[in-house]
Amino acid sequence: MSTLNGAPPSIDIVDETFIAVPPGTVAAVFADPAAWRRYWPDLVLEVYTDRGEEGLRWTVRGALVGTMEVWLERTLDGTLLHYFLRASPAGEMSPRQLRREFDRRARAAKAVALGLKEVLEDGREPGIPPRSA
């Protein structure tokens, strides 16, 4: 969260979560625009860079205006999901409201990542091969 030299107040969130599945598995979740609406219902996202198994970059409008990125980095036996949100509120917010919005967005980002971790790993521990079908 920042404000500099009269610039509009902004929300700048960075989050990382390890998921013990290949990047392609995580990328498939974010490739579906229906997932975007589920995860960020008050935002309208438009892809400006599709990096395939390395993730997506979006422009953001709606409740916030700016950019968002999901970068999927192959790490050890899984994926490090990096999440970046750089945006300003679409309307006026007091410093207190901005802080609350920052906290809400940061918690929501972690909830998305941990929800994906739970579903995609399906109980798999890092270093343990995936279950065979």
N, C-alpha and C positions, 0 to 999 in steps of 0.2 A: 504494500500500500504506500503510495507516495504522492506528494504534491511538490513541485519545484517551480520557482520563479513565475508564479501566476498561471502555470499550466493547469489544465483541468485535473481534478483528483483522479487517481488511477488505482486499479487493483492489479497487483503483480504477484501471481502465485506460481510457485515451483514445487513440484512434488515428485517423488520417486518411490516405486514399489516393485519388488522382485516377484515375478510370477514364474513358477517352475514348469513352463511350457514353451515351445518354440515361438519366435516372433510371429510367424505366419498364423498361428492359432489366435493370438491376440489381435493381429491386424484384421483378421476376418470379422471380428466383433465390431471394430470401428469402421469397417467398410460399408456397413449397413446404415443408411440415413435414418431408419426407424430407431436405431440405437441412440443416435444423436438426440432425437426428440425425447426419448426416455430419460437420458442422462442430463440433458440441459433443456428442459421444456420451455423456458422463457427466452431462449436464444435461437436465433436463425443463423445457421452455419452455412458457409459456402467454401468449398475446397479451393484453395489456390495452389497447393502443392500436394500431390499424391505420391508418396515415397514408397508405395507397395508395402513390403514387409517391414519397412522402417518407420511407417506411420503416416500421419496426415497433418497438414496445416490448414487452418480455416480462417476466414474473416468472420467476425462476430458482429451481429447487430441484434436489436431487440432491447432487453433490459440493460445490456452492456454493449459497448462499441469498441472493437479492437481486434485482437488476434488470439488464436488459441492453437496449441500444437500438442499432439501425442507423438512422441518419438520412442520407437521400440528398438532397444539396443540388445543384441544377442550377448548374453553374459552367462558364463559357466554353462549350466545345463538348462537355461531358461532365458527369460527376457526381463530386462530392467525397463519398466514402463515409466518414462519421463513425461510429466504433464506440465504445460506452461499456459498460463492465462495472463494476457496483458491487455487490459481494457479499462475504459472509463464508464461510469454509470451514464445511462442515456438521459437521466434527469438530475436535478439538483439533489445533493445529499449533504447533510451536516457532517462534520468530522466523526461524530459518534455513529451516525447511520452508515458512513463509509466503513468504519471499523467493523461494525456488525456484519455488513455485506461481505467484507473480506473474510471474516471468520466463517461465515456461512458457506461461502464458495470454497474455502480451503477444506472444511470438513466434508463438503459434498464431493470434492475431488478425491479425497482419501476413501470415502465410502464407495465410490465407483470402482476404484482400484482394488480395494479389499473384496468387494462383491465379485469382481471378475476373478480374482485370485481363488476365492472359495469355489466358484463354479468350474473354472477351467482346470484347476489342479485336481479337483475331485479327490481330495485327501492325499495326493502325492507329496512326499517329502522331497526337498532338494537332494540331489545325488542318488535318489532311488529311481530306477527306470519306470516309465509309465506302465500302467497295467495293460496287459494284452486283452484284446477284445474277445 
